[in-house]
Amino acid sequence: MTAEIVVPAWMHTQISAEQYDSWSEEQCAGIEIVDGMVIASPSASKRHHRLARILANALDAAAGPDWNADTDFDVRLQDVPLTNRRPDVIVYRAETIDLTPTRPEHVLLVVEVVSPGSETTDRIVKVDQYAKVGIPFYWRIEQAATGVPIIYTLRPRPRHQDLPGRRDVHRHGEGHRALLRLGRSWGRVRKRAASRRGRQWTSARQSSGTAPAGPGTGCEAGCAVGAASAGPSRNAPVRTS
């Protein structure tokens, strides 16, 4: 006979942003919120955490003083209905480190490490969600049965080429060396993308006195970044040794 599991009442009801913001860090750990409903995530494996940490360290070193790369914290995609995602790695503006919640206009890149049970969410659902709120870059790391990570990068397509929210997928290589190489090379891509996103951020703050809000502005920046950064060097797979 097994013990009965008592699920907290708040996991059965739709919650607001105000309610969530009043919760403790312990309550918020290990969950995401989609359309106001709590989605519990199982504890990730040590391999999962290691892949995220390796990439975050490489990205942080390449990001420069204006951007930070950290792991596993909430990104507020929308307030009503409340939707929070918790990417495995986030590259975000360094000046927003003390702002809560982190919003899409603060973010340049998110990374998800696919685990058993998260395949559909990471490969399909989050691709669409992150693109629609204007986060320019989304990378996905697959954990193959061999234990060798496979890295995919996804960029928004320009609006005139396809429907908003659609992304081009590029396989960038396999293995930890490819992971490190991609993270270190991020500096070159980041300079072009961050320059445009930084001008947008500064212009919006000067005109309104606050950070830009809403998916429309961010998506336009993201689609433009995707078009500007396309090229043979970015599309070619990374060879590993």
C-alpha positions as CSV (number, residue, x, y, z in Angstrom):
1,M,0.0,0.0,0.0
2,T,1.3,3.4,-0.9
3,A,0.8,6.7,0.9
4,E,-1.8,9.0,-0.5
5,I,-0.4,12.1,-2.2
6,V,-2.1,15.3,-1.2
7,V,-1.9,17.9,-3.9
8,P,-2.1,21.5,-2.7
9,A,-5.4,23.3,-3.6
10,W,-3.6,26.0,-5.5
11,M,-2.5,23.5,-8.1
12,H,-6.1,23.0,-9.2
13,T,-7.2,26.7,-9.6
14,Q,-6.3,29.4,-12.1
15,I,-4.0,31.9,-10.4
16,S,-3.2,35.5,-11.2
17,A,0.1,37.3,-11.5
18,E,-0.6,39.0,-8.2
19,Q,-1.1,35.7,-6.4
20,Y,2.0,34.2,-7.9
21,D,4.2,37.2,-7.0
22,S,3.1,36.7,-3.4
23,W,4.4,33.1,-3.2
24,S,7.7,32.1,-1.7
25,E,10.7,30.9,-3.7
26,E,10.0,27.4,-2.4
27,Q,6.5,27.4,-3.9
28,C,7.8,28.7,-7.3
29,A,10.6,26.3,-7.6
30,G,10.2,23.5,-10.2
31,I,6.9,24.9,-11.7
32,E,5.8,26.8,-14.7
33,I,2.5,28.7,-15.2
34,V,0.6,28.3,-18.4
35,D,-2.7,30.3,-18.8
36,G,-2.9,30.6,-15.1
37,M,-2.5,26.9,-14.3
38,V,0.4,25.4,-12.5
39,I,2.5,22.9,-14.4
40,A,4.8,20.9,-12.2
41,S,8.1,19.8,-13.6
42,P,10.0,16.7,-12.4
43,S,13.5,17.1,-11.0
44,A,16.0,17.3,-13.9
45,S,18.9,14.8,-14.1
46,K,22.5,15.7,-13.2
47,R,23.3,15.4,-17.0
48,H,20.6,17.9,-17.7
49,H,21.9,20.4,-15.2
50,R,25.5,19.9,-16.4
51,L,24.7,20.6,-20.0
52,A,22.8,23.8,-19.0
53,R,25.7,24.9,-16.8
54,I,28.4,24.3,-19.4
55,L,26.5,26.3,-22.0
56,A,25.6,29.1,-19.6
57,N,29.3,29.5,-18.5
58,A,30.4,29.7,-22.2
59,L,27.6,32.2,-23.1
60,D,28.4,34.3,-20.0
61,A,32.0,34.6,-21.0
62,A,31.1,35.6,-24.6
63,A,28.2,37.9,-23.8
64,G,30.2,41.0,-22.8
65,P,29.4,43.5,-20.0
66,D,25.8,44.3,-21.2
67,W,24.4,40.8,-21.0
68,N,24.3,38.0,-18.5
69,A,23.8,34.3,-19.0
70,D,22.2,32.4,-16.1
71,T,20.1,29.3,-15.5
72,D,16.6,28.3,-14.3
73,F,14.6,31.4,-13.4
74,D,11.1,32.7,-14.4
75,V,10.5,34.6,-17.6
76,R,7.1,36.3,-17.6
77,L,5.6,35.8,-21.0
78,Q,2.3,37.4,-20.2
79,D,0.3,38.7,-17.2
80,V,-3.3,37.8,-18.2
81,P,-3.7,34.9,-18.2
82,L,-0.5,34.4,-16.4
83,T,2.2,32.5,-18.3
84,N,5.7,32.0,-16.8
85,R,8.3,29.8,-18.4
86,R,11.5,28.7,-16.7
87,P,14.2,28.2,-19.5
88,D,17.3,26.2,-18.7
89,V,19.5,29.0,-19.8
90,I,18.7,32.7,-20.3
91,V,20.8,35.5,-21.8
92,Y,19.3,38.8,-20.6
93,R,20.2,42.4,-20.2
94,A,22.7,42.9,-17.3
95,E,21.0,46.1,-16.2
96,T,17.8,44.2,-15.5
97,I,19.4,41.7,-13.0
98,D,17.4,43.1,-10.1
99,L,14.1,43.5,-11.9
100,T,11.3,41.0,-11.2
101,P,9.8,39.6,-13.2
102,T,12.1,39.2,-16.1
103,R,10.1,39.9,-19.3
104,P,10.7,39.0,-23.0
105,E,12.0,42.5,-23.9
106,H,14.9,41.9,-21.4
107,V,15.9,38.6,-23.0
108,L,18.0,37.9,-26.1
109,L,18.3,34.1,-26.0
110,V,16.7,31.2,-24.2
111,V,17.9,27.5,-24.2
112,E,15.9,24.4,-23.3
113,V,17.5,21.0,-22.6
114,V,15.0,18.4,-23.7
115,S,14.3,15.7,-21.1
116,P,11.9,12.7,-21.1
117,G,8.4,14.1,-20.8
118,S,9.3,17.6,-22.2
119,E,9.8,16.6,-25.8
120,T,6.6,18.1,-27.3
121,T,6.7,21.2,-25.1
122,D,10.3,22.0,-25.9
123,R,10.2,21.1,-29.6
124,I,6.8,22.6,-30.5
125,V,5.0,24.6,-27.8
126,K,7.8,26.7,-26.5
127,V,9.1,27.4,-30.0
128,D,5.9,29.2,-30.8
129,Q,5.5,30.9,-27.4
130,Y,9.0,32.4,-27.3
131,A,8.8,33.6,-30.9
132,K,5.4,35.2,-30.5
133,V,6.5,37.3,-27.5
134,G,9.6,38.5,-29.4
135,I,12.5,36.6,-27.9
136,P,14.9,36.6,-30.8
137,F,16.8,33.3,-30.3
138,Y,15.9,29.9,-29.1
139,W,18.3,27.0,-28.8
140,R,17.4,23.4,-28.1
141,I,19.7,20.7,-26.8
142,E,18.6,17.1,-27.3
143,Q,20.0,14.3,-25.1
144,A,20.6,11.4,-27.4
145,A,20.6,7.8,-26.2
146,T,24.3,7.7,-26.6
147,G,24.7,10.5,-24.1
148,V,26.1,12.9,-26.7
149,P,24.1,16.2,-26.8
150,I,22.8,17.4,-30.1
151,I,22.4,21.2,-30.5
152,Y,19.8,23.0,-32.6
153,T,19.4,26.7,-33.0
154,L,16.2,28.4,-34.0
155,R,15.7,31.9,-35.4
156,P,12.6,33.8,-36.4
157,R,11.9,34.0,-40.1
158,P,11.3,37.5,-41.5
159,R,7.6,38.4,-41.5
160,H,7.4,38.6,-45.3
161,Q,8.7,35.0,-45.7
162,D,6.2,33.2,-43.5
163,L,3.7,33.5,-40.7
164,P,4.8,35.3,-37.5
165,G,6.2,33.0,-34.9
166,R,7.6,30.4,-37.4
167,R,11.3,29.7,-37.0
168,D,14.1,28.2,-39.1
169,V,15.9,25.3,-37.4
170,H,19.6,24.6,-37.8
171,R,21.5,21.6,-36.5
172,H,24.8,22.9,-35.2
173,G,26.6,19.7,-34.2
174,E,27.0,17.1,-31.5
175,G,29.0,16.7,-28.3
176,H,30.3,18.9,-25.5
177,R,32.9,20.5,-27.7
178,A,30.3,21.6,-30.2
179,L,28.3,23.0,-27.2
180,L,31.3,25.0,-26.0
181,R,32.2,26.2,-29.5
182,L,28.7,27.4,-30.1
183,G,28.6,29.2,-26.8
184,R,32.0,30.9,-27.4
185,S,31.0,31.9,-30.9
186,W,27.9,33.6,-29.6
187,G,29.8,36.8,-29.1
188,R,29.9,37.5,-32.8
189,V,26.1,36.9,-33.3
190,R,25.3,38.7,-30.0
191,K,26.9,42.0,-31.1
192,R,24.7,42.3,-34.1
193,A,21.5,41.2,-32.4
194,A,22.1,43.1,-29.2
195,S,22.9,46.3,-31.0
196,R,19.5,46.4,-32.7
197,R,17.7,45.2,-29.5
198,G,19.6,47.8,-27.4
199,R,18.6,50.6,-29.7
200,Q,15.0,49.5,-29.4
201,W,15.2,49.3,-25.6
202,T,16.8,52.7,-25.2
203,S,14.3,54.4,-27.6
204,A,11.3,52.9,-25.8
205,R,12.7,54.0,-22.4
206,Q,13.4,57.5,-23.6
207,S,9.9,57.9,-25.0
208,S,7.9,56.3,-22.2
209,G,10.2,56.3,-19.2
210,T,9.7,52.5,-18.9
211,A,10.9,49.3,-20.6
212,P,8.9,48.4,-23.7
213,A,6.0,46.1,-23.1
214,G,3.9,43.8,-25.3
215,P,4.8,41.1,-27.9
216,G,4.5,43.3,-31.0
217,T,7.6,45.4,-30.6
218,G,9.8,42.4,-29.5
219,C,8.6,40.2,-32.3
220,E,9.5,42.8,-34.9
221,A,13.0,43.1,-33.5
222,G,13.3,39.3,-33.3
223,C,12.3,38.8,-36.9
224,A,14.7,41.5,-38.1
225,V,17.5,39.9,-36.0
226,G,16.8,36.5,-37.6
227,A,17.0,38.0,-41.1
228,A,20.2,40.0,-40.4
229,S,22.1,37.1,-38.8
230,A,21.4,34.5,-41.6
231,G,24.3,33.4,-43.6
232,P,26.5,30.4,-44.6
233,S,28.7,30.5,-41.6
234,R,25.7,30.3,-39.2
235,N,24.0,27.5,-41.1
236,A,26.9,25.1,-41.5
237,P,27.0,22.3,-38.9
238,V,29.7,22.5,-36.3
239,R,32.2,19.6,-36.7
240,T,33.3,17.8,-33.6
241,S,36.4,15.8,-32.9
